[in-house]
Amino acid sequence: MSAQQTDEGNLSRGYMKNTEKLIPPQPEILPDAVPYPDINEPEKIQSNLAFLEKSIRDDYKEIISSIDSHLFMTQDTPGADTGTRRIQEKALYYYVSSGDIARIDEIVASSVENADKITRPDSNVYGEVSEDPLLYSKYMLIASVTLATRAAIDGGLAEHIAYAISDGFLRHMDKLTNISKINMLSNKALRTFTYAVHDYNFRNCSLVTKTCCDYVLRHLHDDIRMKTFAELTHRSANYISDLFQKELGVRPTVFIRDKKLEYARVMLETTELPVSSISDLLAFPSTSSFITYFNKKYGTTPLQYRSRRSGSV
């Protein structure tokens, strides 16, 4: 067994300790239901769809009615800036996927500090998913954990570990009846996923490499030099460069540039800043070098990337 497999196994067991497999809920038997037909032929597909429509007709009418009512009440009234909310959401889960524990800790600490001022999330922002405050909080936790799970996997965390964390939080949520504790659990989930991504991606790295990588994530807007790494770790620049190559497979300059480009991609998706401004904010030598590096990494220019992403929303 390789060292990597051993590390993955230990980490997985750590998150899965004292947990049990979920038994899938058995489907409810609908009254007067007919057996599901096989779907090998087009007419049987239509038969299945008809069965679906008949089974939930009344429920769907109620859902559609509530949607229409909500849209009518909000379409002409000033509400939350959903564009801003989406920007904040993307930024938040970018920090999870990048394993940026320092930034996530800042966000969570701020959220905890203001928790007593918020009795219930703004329905104009998050929708009215339930009239029951307890269920509302649980649904919001489910959504948060689901998004954090995807972000963590995108950030390199092994799927079995990400899903184990998700299952653990959601199983525990079922036992809770305290809304404040459920909301706190959402913050804890963000921290857990972010730390898991960080620890997993740097599991084979020395303290020197981890220290340098953490510094990069906290200083993407700065012109980061090898001299700074040397001062942080009390090691020579050549030693650090060789260590990066050995442990991460890239030189520090490439690691720094890639992290800046990943963040630039988020900024292109969530802001209308000019490409030159993004280049300046992330301390690239010039706009032309930023465009060249971006094109090399993502196969498209920053403007083309932004245009495609805005067209797909």
Order of alpha helices (4+ residues) and beta strands (2+ residues): alpha-alpha-alpha-alpha-alpha-alpha-alpha-alpha-alpha-alpha-alpha-alpha-alpha-alpha-alpha-alpha
